[in-house]
Amino acid sequence: MRLFVSVLLAFAGYLFQAASAFAAPLIMTEEAALPDAHAGPGTRGIGRGPGIKVTSPADGASLKSPFVLKLDFESRGGVQIDPGSVRVAYLKATPIDLTPRLKGAISAAGINFSNAEAPEGKHLLKVSVKDVDGRETNSVVTLIVGK
C-alpha cells in the first residue's frame, strides 16, 4: 500500500511539473482583435496604497510569446497587502477581466505568471491592488509582443 501511495504521489508530481511547463494564455487572439480602450492616465500621483513594480518584462522591451509576467507588490507603512483584492484587466473598449487566468500566480508578494501567451501587438493591462486597510493602487502595464 505504501509503495502504491509513493508511486501515485510521484506520478502526480510529474504531471504537475509537466503541466506547468506548458504556456498558458494570458490574452486570446479574439480579445486582442477587439476595439482598444480610449487612452487615459497611466498611473495617478503619489498615494498611500501598495506599490506595483514591474520586474518582467523590462519597460518598453519587445517580448516573444511565451514570456514571464512578474510584478512585485510593495507594502507601505508595514500594512499587509490583500492578495484577494488584486484585479487585472485587459484594457479594451469593454475591459476584459484577466484575474481568473492569473489566480494561481497571485500572492501578497505580487504576480508571477510564467509562460504567458499573448498575440503580437501592444497590450495594456490595468493592475489594481489594495492593502488590508483598503488603500488602493492602480497601474497600467504595457506589453509589446513581437514575432
N, C-alpha and C positions, 0 to 999 in steps of 0.2 A: 504494500500500500504506500509506504514512504517513497519507494522508487517511482511509483506512478505519479505521485504528487510532485516529486522533484522534476520528473520529465515534463509534466504538464506546465509547471512554473517556468522551466527553461524555454519551452516552446512559446509560451505567452510572451516572455521577454523578447524572444527573437521576432515575433510578429510585431510587437510594439516598436522595436528598433527599425524594422523594415518599413513599417507604415510611416514613421517619422522621417525617413529618408526621401520620401516622395514629395514633390512640390504640391502646394495647396493653393487653391485660387483665393486671391485677395480681391481682385477686380475681374469681373467677367467681361468678355468681348462685347456682349449685348449691352452691358451697363456703360462701357466706355463710349459706345456709339450714341448714347442719349445726349440731349442738349446740355451744354455746360451751364453752370450757375453764373449769375452776374457777379463779377468780381467785387469783393468788398474788402474791408480791412483784414489783413492777415492776422495780426495779434493786437491786443489792446495794450495800454500803458502798464505801468508798474502796478502790481496787485499783491495781495497778501496770500493768494491761493498757491497751490503747489507749482513748482517749476516743471516745465516739459523740455527735455533736452534730446534732440535727435542725434543718436550715436551712429546709426547706419540707416540709410545711405548718407554719405557725405553731402553737405549742402551744395546743390547745383550739379551734382555728379550724374552722368548718364548711366543708367543701370541696364543690366541684361537680366531678363527673367529666366529662372527664378532668382530671387535676391533675399537678403536678410533685412527685415524691418525691425529696428531696435530703437526704442525710445526709453529714456530714463526719467522717472518722476523724482522730483526733489522736494522734500517737505520744507515748510517754512516755520520757524519758531518751534521746532520739535513736535508739531502736530502731525499725527499719523495720516497717511493717505488712505482713502477709502477705495479699494480696488473695485468694489461693486458700482461705483459711480462713473467709471470710465466708459466713455462713448466715443466711437469712431464713425464718422460719416463721410461718404464719398460725395463731394460737392458737385452735384448736378442740379438741373433746374428743379427737380424734386430730389432732395438728398436721399442717399441710399445708406441705410444703417449697416455698417460692416462689423459691428460689435459681436454678433453671434459667431462670425467666422474667426474672430480673434480670441474667443473666450478662454481657450486653454493657454493662450500666450500672455494673458493679462495677470499682473500681480501688483502688489503695493510698490514694488521696485520699478515697474514700468511695463513695457510691451516688448516681448522678444519672440518674433514670428519668423521662423526660418523657412526657407524655400517658398517664399511668397511669389505667386504668379500674377502678372498683370500684362495686358496687351501694350503694344507700342503706343507712345504718346505721353502727354503731360497729364498728370492726375493730381488733384488737390484733395487732401484728406483733412477734415476738421477733427481734432482730438480734444476732448473735454475730460477734465479730472477734477475731483473735489477732495478736500481733506475731511476728517471726521467732524470738523466744526462747520462744514458746509461751504467753505470758501472755494470758489471755482476758478479754474484757469482754462482758457481755450487757446488753441494754437492751430495754425494751418501748416500742414506739411506738404511740400511739393515733391512728387515723384516723377522723374523723367525717364521713361523706359525706351530704350533703343533696340536695335537688332542684335 
